[in-house]
Amino acid sequence: MTRKPLILSAFLMNTTSHIIGGAWRRPEAQQHRFNELGHWVSLVQKLESESFDIAFFADVVGLYGNHEGGWASHVRRGLQIPANDPLVLVSALAAVTDRIGLALTSSVIQAHPFAFARQLSTLDHLSGGRVGWNVVTSASANAHRNFGGEDLALHSDRYDWAEEYLDVCYKLWEGSWDDDALLQDKTRDHDRGTGLHGDPAGVAKINHVGPRYSVEGPHLSSPSPQRTPYLFQAGSSDRGREVAARHAEATFSMAPRRDIAAAHARDVRDRAERLGRRREDVAFIQGLSFVIGSTEAEARARAADLDESLDVHALIAHTAGSLGVDVGHLPIDTPLDELEHTEGAQGHLSELRAMAPNGQVTLRDLAHFRAQATRIVGTPEQIADELEAWQDAGIDGVNVINATLPGSYDEFIDYVLPVLRERGLARSPEEPPAGGDGPATLRGRLTGADRLPATHPAASHRGAFTHLSAEATETPRAELLASRSA
């Protein structure tokens, strides 16, 4: 059987303790250097040299829910605090790389869509089209209060918010400028007395008026190589899956078993097909960590050694905190049925229930889920066998979770990648990506096309707005605003 290369993504965060809480304390771990640019430059350049497709930076804009009686526990344990802005870091990394995709998480609550669309267009220009955006709605009450909210918005309201946010961005990215509107013609124009910089007939205001945003436009950035950045989404609730089916080009999964991942992928692809997209338009990238040994016994011994250094409370708080309940004072085998009615990360709870033998989730399950449920332990050959099985379950790529930096990636590159290449599951550094021989956009690297297909909802805004040359025919803004309040 001929295997298709897996999408290889490094799951990173500009903080000390990301997923596997407590591992930063290991002597060889270097993630405490997260404030040092050189730390990230050397890591991402190595990932690029070994044909990783994406350096993906997660983010939060608020604290997780209280644990052990308050939020001081997060500071003591380093649970994603301090955490720096990935957009700033990715901008610096764009200058020292030329092939690897640079993806970042940004919540719809943290920036106005007009400003954010401009930032990503700028970054897409400066990186040669290598930007990806993971669209999130933030399941942290503290995050919402940090940006003026009274509390965590209802689950359904957060997705309504995200859909309008995306709509504004799409209008700016796809509809405000024609491809050939920026002329920069230095030839002297004898009629005008000067060359023509831009063609007004190719630029449009978007005049968006919706429940949450009013944006006149036009977009201040000209069309970037991808226009719309490559779009990621990670929702696993029913509404989250519907949003992924409509908008996502890739969705991140943290499914604890292959059968759960397969069902998730099949469901989202079924929904995408009903929405007029192709099933293959949505890629699935599974989060997995690896403990590698020359023998299975050695790998299991290394896993046991890693577990000894983990911070169980940090692991529990990471998952339970996003569910909105302080469980830090409870016995470790306490059932957590009362979490069902929270407005937090409902998809995580569903996955945990599916993992538990009787559907009952305990605190111990939370810690296991965070540290071990998506871990593969074994020899490089055994790990490759498992990744083949994940691919057969419908997974297109791997989001490689680290326990230590740079060690987790050094070991994966040195020991697992050669076996994956032998089996066709990974490209060699010399092998071109889907986009061709030279540096490609991120979308081009993953799909072979730099721009979104016509079946994506963003494409509906291409050519949809009245351009400047006919501005007198535009609907008056006051009329648009009145229609919203009616």
TORLO-603848 format. One record per residue: residue in three letters; x, y, z of N, C-alpha, C in turn. Coordinates in steps of 0.001 Angstrom, whole numbers, plus 500000, padded with zeros to 6 digits. Layout:
alaXYZXYZXYZ;...
END
This chain:
met500839498799500000500000500000500000500875501253500000;thr500610502146499065501347503402498990500771504389499996;arg501628504896500847501212505825501887501393507270501443;lys500478508116501871500586509550501635501346510175502803;pro502283511085502557502988511708503684502027512397504641;leu502267512206505924501479512883506945501860514361507015;ile500892515207507304501184516591507657501891516555509011;leu503045517174509097503797517203510351503765518609510920;ser503185518714512100503063519995512792503701519868514173;ala504437520890514585504986520945515941504055521794516786;phe503546521215517885502567521885518750503325522646519826;leu503342523968519721504178524814520554503336525871521259;met503939526529522229503313527676522883504407528512523516;asn504266529822523435505298530718523960505120530894525465;thr505331529786526158505184529717527606506082528588528103;thr506169528422529412507001527345529964506293526003529932;ser505054525963530397504342524699530566503092524698529699;his503135523933528612502052523949527644501051522825527922;ile501314521612527454500372520492527581500758519561528729;ile502006519125528740502427518094529695503001518788530931;gly502099519147531843502451519950533005503519519318533876;gly504506520118534249505563519660535137506813519199534439;ala506728518839533164507906518321532461508986519380532300;trp508624520642532427509619521713532320510692521619533405;arg510376520886534500511330520776535604512440519758535346;arg512319518981534285513344517990533983514656518701533628;pro515805518132534009517087518820533796517353519190532342;glu516936518313531421517251518568530018516279519550529359;ala515169519864530008514141520715529415514625522157529309;gln514354522775528167514779524154527913513610525110527702;gln512374524650527950511250525533527674511154526715528631;his511939526678529721511979527854530589512622529041529885;arg513220528823528720513835529896527929512841530506526941;phe511561530393527229510546530810526264510618532289525907;asn511231533117526763511356534548526453512514534855525508;glu513329533860525178514509534076524342514195533763522873;leu514370534753522020514100534540520598514989533443520025;gly516256533403520417517167532396519879516713530974520148;his516052530756521286515504529438521631514523528978520553;trp513644529890520110512620529539519125513208529483517719;val514129530382517417514728530390516085515428529063515801;ser516246528592516733516975527347516495516025526166516361;leu514965526146517173514016525041517097513266525040515770;val512708526180515382511872526222514179512725526050512924;gln513937526551512927514811526307511778515137524825511631;lys515304524123512736515552522680512637514309521958512127;leu513142522340512621511907521735512127511777521950510625;glu512086523149510163512008523442508735512992522590507944;ser514207522457508450515228521695507728514863520224507601;glu513996519738508503513591518329508475512194518138507886;ser511716519163507169510471519088506398509210519016507255;phe509248519535508486507982519770509177507203520798508373;asp505897520602508284505059521501507509504668522762508271;ile504503522617509597503924523713510373504608523805511731;ala504917525016512137505184525317513542503938526021514048;phe503171525325514878501872525826515303501939526292516754;phe501605527564516969501670528160518297500266528321518876;ala500018527587519954498771527739520700498823529039521500;asp497687529421522076497656530637522891496425530620523783;val496501531378524867495357531696525714495414533194526001;val494262533779526282494223535202526639493579535399528004;gly493641534351528810493134534433530174493534533200530946;leu493340533271532246493656532149533117492607531051533001;tyr493028529833533272492070528748533419491268528975534706;gly490183528231534861489353528387536048490117528084537326;asn489589528556538438490256528389539730490579526927540023;his491716526737540692492128525401541114492753525531542497;glu492417524600543364492902524644544750492538525966545429;gly491335526443545103490799527606545789491035528945545135;gly491712529004544016491944530287543373492887530152542197;trp493354531303541701494217531270540522495705531307540875;ala496030531449542153497436531434542554498098530108542193;ser497317529025542182497850527710541827498466527713540435;his497852528445539502498368528481538140499727529168538083;val499889530218538880501166530923538908502244530025539519;arg501901529355540642502866528465541285503307527340540355;arg502371526809539574502645525636538738503037526014537309;gly502939527292536962503293527719535608502321527249534561;leu501041527159534908500039526674533960499719527768532942;gln500519527807531894500364528757530791500322530202531277;ile501077530487532317501328531850532762502741531898533326;pro503595532800532840503314533785531789503229533147530401;ala502518533835529515502385533385528130502431534611527233;asn503284534584526232503470535725525342502627535605524079;asp502479536704523381501659536798522179502339536082521010;pro501721535039520464502380534294519383502506535076518094;leu501615536040517860501689536785516612503008537548516513;val503453538091517637504715538816517640505878537861517390;leu505853536701518045506914535717517857506942535198516426;val505773534873515888505707534348514526506236535377513524;ser505985536658513786506520537701512900508037537644512856;ala508669537445514019510130537336514054510595536067513353;leu509890534961513542510298533692512932510149533723511416;ala509218534535510909509052534642509458510311535164508792;ala511084535963509525512278536574508948513448535603508848;val513408534493509575514552533579509611514199532193509072;thr513046532071508432512625530826507787512075531184506410;asp511958530177505533511395530485504212510474529401503673;arg510260528306504403509403527239503892508334526803504881;ile508652526708506141507730526128507102506525527050507326;gly505343526446507454504158527212507781504215527709509212;leu503691528898509443503702529529510760502261529821511151;ala501730528997512046500328529098512420500207529557513861;leu499149530305514140498944530828515486497471530805515842;thr497231530683517142495886530771517680495566532221517991;ser494389532664517609493901533984518023492407533872518243;ser491958534302519407490546534232519752489792535414519161;val488539535170518824487716536248518285487450537336519317;ile487703537033520603487423538041521622488554539048521787;gln489728538792521232490898539559521641491281540691520712;ala490757540729519513491095541804518582489903542076517680;his489725543332517314488676543675516363489023543039515014;pro488036542520514282488354541812513036489035542685511986;phe488734544001511950489402544853510973490902544909511250;ala491260545112512529492677545178512889493355543828512701;phe492672542747513095493283541425513004493477541017511549;ala492498541284510692492635540946509270493832541661508666;arg494042542910509061495189543667508560496509543080509061;gln496551542684510328497766542086510874498144540816510125;leu497151539940509892497476538674509226497795538867507751;ser497155539840507101497526540135505713498972540611505647;thr499346541481506581500725541968506627501697540813506833;leu501378539935507784502252538801508068502297537828506897;asp501187537668506212501173536782505044502063537345503941;his502014538674503756502924539300502789504382539056503186;leu504717539371504426506113539345504852506684537929504910;ser505830536936505086506296535549505169506228534825503832;gly505743535495502792505584534813501512504400533869501500;gly503396534152502329502170533346502295502199532106503165;arg502845532177504320503007530966505153502203531025506452;val501168531840506502500456532074507752499217531184507852;gly499013530646509053497787529920509372497153530504510618;trp495830530425510696495085530960511840494219529855512426;asn494406529587513713493531528676514451492441529516515104;val491213529355514637490084530174515081489510529588516364;val489546530357517450488988529891518718488054530950519284;thr487206530513520222486223531409520833486502531671522302;ser487467530993522885487885531125524285486814530607525255;ala487176529516525946486285528899526923486641529298528344;ser487392530384528497487819530864529808487041532112530190;ala486413532072531363485676533249531838486624534420532047;asn487821534148532569488793535212532783489167535888531465;ala489305535117530402489623535692529098488540536666528655;his487286536281528840486196537173528431486172538433529282;arg486448538295530566486483539482531428487677540373531101;asn488746539797530594489905540597530194489599541520529025;phe488574541197528256488221542003527096486825542606527230;gly486448542899528467485234543686528697483969542904528928;gly484011541572528827482806540786529079482547540648530569;glu481311540414530912480971540212532320481331538814532782;asp481242537849531874481551536458532199481676535693530897;leu481872534400530993481977533559529815480665533585529038;ala480736533931527760479542533938526921479010532522526747;leu477714532402526498477116531099526267477796530407525093;his477840529080525159478518528285524138478016528638522737;ser476710528672522549476154528968521228476448530400520810;asp476415531335521751476695532738521420478132532914520966;arg479063532150521577480464532269521179480654531861519724;tyr479952530844519283480096530430517894479381531387516943;asp478268531989517369477650533036516551478636534189516357;trp479312534546517433480327535596517401481411535229516398;ala481912533996516478482986533554515582482547533592514129;glu481322533210513858480852533193512469480804534602511894;glu480343535584512677480345536955512161481771537478512014;tyr482628537166512964484033537584512902484677537071511615;leu484458535802511334485001535225510106484422535918508878;asp483142536217508902482496536861507769483134538219507482;val483406538994508539484061540287508351485447540087507736;cys486209539171508289487556538918507764487516538466506313;tyr486599537558505987486493537088504612486202538240503656;lys485291539120504058484949540250503187486174541126502922;leu486976541339503971488179542147503817489229541427502979;trp489482540167503293490528539419502611490183539093501161;glu488942538677500937488576538146499620487839539149498738;gly487115540099499332486225540929498535486615542371498344;ser487553542885499146487802544319499129488737544754497995;trp489606543872497551490567544217496498490532543180495383;asp490585543655494151490847542763493032492338542430493002;asp492675541307492407494077540890492353494968541911491654;asp494419542587490628495247543484489817495019544957490142;ala494460545252491324494150546645491646495381547450492052;leu496390546794492599497621547490492966498555547476491766;leu498675548627491089499421548711489833500875549126490040;gln501086550162490836502424550722491077503169550949489765;asp502464551574488851502995551831487518503789553139487539;lys505089553052487342505949554236487378506034554945486022;thr505383554367485018505371555012483705504597556320483775;arg505159557381483182504503558675483247503198558640482465;asp502117559058483109500798559153482495500617560593482029;his500580560811480689500538562178480164499207562852480432;asp498157562078480602496860562686480904496796563133482356;arg497299562323483260497211562623484685498452563341485199;gly499539563234484463500776563842484908501571562965485843;thr501118561748486067501829560836486966501439559404486645;gly502221558430487116501855557025486979500730556673487938;leu500074555580487640498927555161488456499381554125489488;his499175554418490766499589553489491827498577552378492015;gly497312552722492136496256551723492316495056552067491473;asp494326551043491058493139551230490234491905551312491128;pro491279552470491241490102552591492121488983551639491757;ala488910551243490492487844550334490083488028548932490641;gly489192548680491242489446547358491810489441547318493317;val488986548407493971488978548479495434487568548785495907;ala487132548096496968485751548262497438485690548373498950;lys484764549170499446484387549126500853483466547926501063;ile483530547338502241482705546149502472481386546487503150;asn481317547613503857480086548059504510479370546947505268;his480126546241506095479519545185506915478803545797508112;val477567545404508303476815545773509497476137544513510015;gly476526544096511212475978542876511777475646543048513231;pro475271541977513912474878542058515321475993542581516227;arg477248542318515880478345542693516778479303543701516159;tyr479450543692514841480463544528514208479859545406513117;ser480428546603512995480140547514511903481480547929511305;val481744547508510070483047547733509436482812548269508025;glu483292549472507786483100550084506477484128549600505461;gly485397549569505836486435549228504888486821550453504060;pro487640550285503042488131549018502505489262548427503351;his489655547223503007490822546605503624492045547450503288;leu492868547743504273494026548600504035495227547847503483;ser495183546522503486496246545721502897495815545224501528;ser496730545247500589496450544652499285496451543131499416;pro495945542409498405495840540948498532497197540291498779;ser497254539491499832498476538768500180498528537455499396;pro499649536744499443499765535522498640498627534520498837;gln498131534375500064497021533449500294495674534162500359;arg495682535495500445494507536298500797494013535881502181;thr493213534855502269492791534314503562493858533343504062;pro494344533512505295495332532555505808494741531151505885;tyr495605530163505895495136528781506036494410528654507369;leu493218528058507349492301528109508488492256526794509259;phe492544526886510560492439525761511482491280526012512445;gln490717524930512957489684525034513987489697523736514766;ala489374523813516066489544522625516911488290522257517695;gly487160522814517380485948522511518152485492521078517974;ser485105520437519080484638519048518999483195518892519472;ser482576519979519983481160519927520310480355519886519012;asp479046519681519115478224519617517911478312520911517115;arg478189522057517804478275523336517088479690523569516575;gly480674523171517343482044523311516901482318522517515633;arg481751521324515540481927520512514341481247521157513133;glu480097521775513363479396522438512265480212523615511742;val480816524378512645481664525494512239482899524977511501;ala483491523901511999484643523312511314484269522842509914;ala483114522215509780482672521718508475482477522856507486;arg482041524007507979481791525154507099483075525916506759;his483978526053507733485088526987507562486482526357507547;ala486723525307508323488088524833508561488683524159507334;glu489969524393507116490732523610506154491458522472506859;ala491721522656508133492280521583508954491700521731510350;thr491423520629510982490917520671512346491829519844513241;phe492159520414514377493008519725515341492148518812516204;ser492645517613516429491947516633517248492856516202518395;met492253515996519560492975515395520688492220514144521134;ala491682513417520176490897512230520485491753511199521209;pro491206510579522275491999509611523038492100508234522388;arg491295507974521342491372506679520663491149506875519170;arg491655505912518392491514506015516940490057505941516498;asp489246505102517148487862504989516716487098506299516960;ile487448507000518041486814508295518301487257509308517249;ala488546509301516918489050510200515882488392509916514536;ala488228508626514218487616508251512946486175508725512864;ala485427508550513961484032508992513980483931510510513862;his484831511218514550484864512687514490485135513153513058;ala486168512587512431486525512985511072485391512683510097;arg484786511517510236483696511137509338482506512085509495;asp482181512437510732481048513331510986481285514720510387;val482478515289510618482751516631510094482779516607508568;arg483345515569507990483388515495506527482006515298505933;asp481143514538506613479755514414506163479078515782506155;arg479290516546507216478691517883507302479252518798506212;ala480574518736505983481181519572504951480600519254503580;glu480392517980503321479820517571502036478405518118501876;arg477626518081502951476262518628502886476272520133502643;leu477357520795503041477479522238502841478079522589501484;gly478309521593500663478792521840499317480297521797499164;arg481012521416500211482461521293500126482829519836499819;arg484069519629499436484554518265499228485023517686500557;arg484893516388500705485318515745501951486804515989502215;glu487585515982501150489026516154501318489426517599501593;asp488454518507501578488761519901501885489054520124503368;val488718519149504212488971519276505652489977518203506050;ala491170518635506451492198517713506924492098517580508437;phe492484516429508950492468516181510392493889515944510879;ile494266516717511896495608516653512455495486516272513922;gln495967515092514257495810514526515592496977514915516491;gly496686515408517683497709515678518670498205514392519304;leu499503514144519220500109512943519794501478513298520374;ser501799512673521502503154512765522043503806511393521947;phe505130511371522038505870510136521788506944509939522852;val507041508705523330508164508301524169508850507160523430;ile510098507362523076510797506496522131511907505723522847;gly512033504448522520513127503628523048513651502694521993;ser514859502197522192515419501232521244514723499886521355;thr514111499629522513513255498463522722511967498937523376;glu510950498097523335509694498477523985509897498639525483;ala510701497783526084510945497879527524511626499200527870;glu512584499594527054513251500875527308512273502036527172;ala511409501980526172510435503057525974509493503149527166;arg509045502010527679508122502031528821508829502531530081;ala510088502195530230510845502706531372511010504221531270;arg511235504720530058511367506167529867510033506869530126;ala508927506235529742507613506819530002507341506889531502;ala507704505841532211507507505835533666508357506919534326;asp509565507107533831510437508154534363509844509535534098;leu509293509731532899508638511011532585507461511255533513;asp506648510230533743505462510390534599505842510805536017;glu506998510354536479507438510721537822507687512222537960;ser507972512892536852508291514319536907507090515210536622;leu505928514614536353504773515417535976504081516018537198;asp503392517119536965502633517826537992501163517461537808;val500669516525538618499309516011538447498287517130538576;his498485518040539518497523519126539691497514520067538485;ala498669520306537877498695521142536675497942520457535536;leu498108519145535427497395518394534396495894518444534604;ile495449518271535852494016518317536150493461519710535922;ala494179520731536410493695522102536282493594522516534825;his494473522012533986494467522363532570493150521945531916;thr492674520755532242491421520276531656490213520738532451;ala490229520534533756489061520893534570488846522394534605;gly489951523165534532489811524618534571489009525151533414;ser489174524553532226488406525010531077486954524563531145;leu486641523656532072485257523220532275484545524051533335;gly485260524956533981484607525925534852484359525480536270;val485046524443536747484813523945538102486158523758538797;asp486265524220540049487468524021540846487381522644541494;val488256521730541060488239520366541596489515520065542383;gly490317521084542642491605520877543270491553520326544676;his490409520488545362490293520027546743489645518651546842;leu489270518032545690488535516765545713489484515569545651;pro489067514411546196489858513180546034490020512845544556;ile491113512185544224491473512023542822490507511118542054;asp489742510262542745488790509393542046487358509904542134;thr487166511179542408485836511778542463485223511838541071;pro483961511324540894483279511472539596482957512944539337;leu482917513291538069482739514695537700481475514923536868;asp480414514205537185479185514341536412478610515751536459;glu478879516460537552478282517793537682478851518792536682;leu479899518428535952480482519356534981479674519456533698;glu478672518621533533477959518554532269477299519868531904;his476890520651532857476107521847532560476939523115532524;thr478257523008532553479076524212532461479079524725531027;glu479486525990530873479575526583529542480984526484528972;gly481844525704529611483237525622529193483438524703528006;ala484560524000527994484969523193526842484189521883526826;gln482996521912526270482101520760526322482620519594525494;gly483339519893524399483873518812523585484870517956524348;his485693518576525224486650517808526025485925516820526920;leu484854517266527541484111516395528448483508515221527688;ser482998515468526486482426514385525678483486513341525342;glu484698513807525002485765512867524680486185512066525900;leu486203512713527052486553512006528282485528510935528596;arg484256511240528446483200510249528716483322509060527770;ala483643509356526517483788508260525555484968507365525916;met485973507953526535487156507189526919486892506317528135;ala486074506797529080485854506077530330485014504823530073;pro485354503682530699484649502416530438483155502499530698;asn482733503205531749481310503284532067480730504674531830;gly481474505511531104481005506856530828481176507820531977;gln481715507350533099481883508191534274483319508705534326;val483451510017534425484755510655534380485195511024535785;thr486450510756536099486995511105537400488164512071537218;leu488626512623538329489802513486538291491016512747537729;arg491138511496538090492262510707537570492206510638536049;asp490990510518535497490839510501534047491322511808533421;leu491051512920534122491484514209533597493000514259533454;ala493719513838534492495176513839534439495680512877533363;his495070511685533282495461510704532276495227511247530873;phe494085511880530680493735512417529367494777513439528920;arg495173514307529820496094515376529453497497514838529155;ala497958513848529904499360513425529794499566512153528985;gln498587511237528990498867509905528474497919509418527389;ala496705509938527327495716509360526413496124509507524958;thr496880510540524630497323510723523255498834510483523130;arg499351509614523956500782509289523957500988507929523296;ile502037507840522470502448506567521890503825506229522447;val503934505049523042505175504599523664505677503380522902;gly506935503412522466507460502242521776508732502538521007;thr509133501571520217510283501735519333509864502588518134;pro510816503108517374510435503856516168509539503045515233;glu509810501766515106508984500926514231507578500781514782;gln507441500598516098506111500490516706505342501806516572;ile506039502915516732505393504221516577504918504403515133;ala505744504007514174505332504095512774504114503214512506;asp504066502026513111502888501159512973501636501877513477;glu501759502515514631500618503230515203500189504388514308;leu501141505104513751500791506234512890500133505760511594;glu500543504602511105499831504029509962498368503750510327;ala498154503232511523496791502935511969495976504218512135;trp496595505277512642495896506566512738495544507096511349;gln496458506954510409496158507401509051494994506603508467;asp494973505295508706493874504466508224492541504852508860;ala492595505483510042491383505935510720490888507275510192;gly491601507856509233491148509107508637491934510338509040;ile493057510131509738493876511252510183494903511589509098;asp495022512881508785495919513333507721497285513797508224;gly497380514055509521498635514572510026498742514444511525;val499907514839512046500200514724513468500648516077513992;asn500040516501515074500469517679515814501333517157516963;val502652517223516808503566516563517736503662517383519027;ile503170516795520110503180517430521435504534517184522079;asn505075518202522709506376518042523349506236517894524860;ala507104517077525440507292517063526890508421518006527259;thr509503517970526451510630518873526674511034519500525344;leu511563520712525448512125521406524288513626521560524487;pro514407521295523438513981520800522124513950519278522035;gly514171518594523174514403517155523170513328516330522494;ser512062516651522725510990515843522128511069515852520611;tyr511418517007520025511510517097518564512829516523518051;asp513903516701518801515176516095518402515034514578518297;glu514393513961519296514239512500519288513313512047518171;phe512221512775517948511302512413516867512018512500515525;ile512788513555515329513518513742514070514592512674513889;asp515342512376514941516473511451514829516041509996514691;tyr514954509611515352514616508189515437513331507794514696;val512316508625514749511037508247514132510960508677512675;leu511423509877512355511308510376510984511954509456509950;pro513145508901510195513719508007509177512820506820508859;val512168506263509875511272505125509642510034505575508878;leu509502506747509229508337507264508514508673507498507045;arg509864507996506774510257508239505385510379506937504608;glu510895505925505251511007504615504587509627504095504177;arg508622504423504967507268503912504701506415504891503892;gly506982506012503465506228506983502692505341507885503522;leu505494507841504844504651508633505739505217510027506016;ala506415510313505522507010511629505688507921511893504505;arg507986513171504130508861513554503031510302513661503511;ser511227513475502586512623513778502870512816515280502735;pro513868515837503331514095517276503215514217517751501771;glu514660516887500868514848517275499472513561517188498662;glu512544516516499172511327516283498410510428517505498455;pro509930517982497300509093519186497293507725518911497911;pro507115519931498509505755519787499026504748519820497889;ala503465519805498242502418519776497218502477520984496305;gly503011522095496799503007523326496027504064523412494938;gly504992522480494840505985522532493786507402522529494304;asp508329522938493437509746522828493753510243523895494718;gly509767525108494590510287526206495387509478526435496642;pro509822527501497378509034527864498555507565528088498180;ala506668527559498966505245527634498661504515528333499791;thr503316528780499490502462529226500583502113528025501446;leu501612528286502641501204527173503502500077526393502850;arg499103527094502307498005526380501636498530525616500426;gly499437526238499689500013525546498541500788524312498957;arg501487524406500065502255523265500574501348522098500916;leu500166522404501475499284521344501956498252520896500939;thr497889521783499994496802521447499066497182521562497605;gly498276522265497303498641522486495910498063523748495314;ala497237524478496064496636525726495583496850526824496613;asp497240528013496156497524529100497089496259529736497674;arg495161529688496937493937530367497352492850529356497721;leu491894529826498494490764528978498881489957528558497659;pro489405527347497664488575526918496532487239527646496507;ala486586527608495372485309528308495196484217527762496100;thr484381526547496614483363525947497481483428526449498923;his484481527177499270484603527699500636483734528948500778;pro483078529150501945482193530314502089482887531656501880;ala484180531741502134484888533004501910484838533416500448;ala484811532423499558484852532716498120483618533468497648;ser482515533391498392481286534073497975481430535586497983;his482468536098498647482657537551498734483540538102497621;arg484063537238496777484892537710495669484032538446494646;gly484371539692494394483620540482493429482227540867493877;ala481965540800495186480598541021495672480299542461496056;phe481320543341496050481121544686496581481275545747495502;thr480597546862495727480649547977494796482002548657494887;his482671548807493755484011549366493760483973550890493732;leu485133551488493976485232552924494197484751553735493011;ser484943553222491826484558553983490643483057554191490553;ala482304553361491241480846553491491245480331553770492645;glu481119554503493439480798554683494842479469555378495048;ala479049556172494088477796556896494255476606555960494351;thr476774554722493888475656553770493930475639552945495201;glu476620553151496092476667552361497317475477552675498215;thr475002551671498903473953551894499894474489552800500991;pro473815553888501303474321554777502363474536554026503661;arg475608554349504357475949553657505581474858553832506622;ala474275554993506697473208555235507676472042554276507457;glu471773553982506167470692553048505859471032551634506331;leu472307551258506165472732549938506634472626549826508133;leu473065550867508841472989550860510293471550550811510767;ala470665551534510066469256551524510449468648550145510269;ser469102549424509211468552548085508956468959547117510051;arg470148547341510659470587546453511746469735546664512993;ser469363547917513269468625548198514507467131547946514349;ala466681547744513124465251547541512909464776546207513464;
END
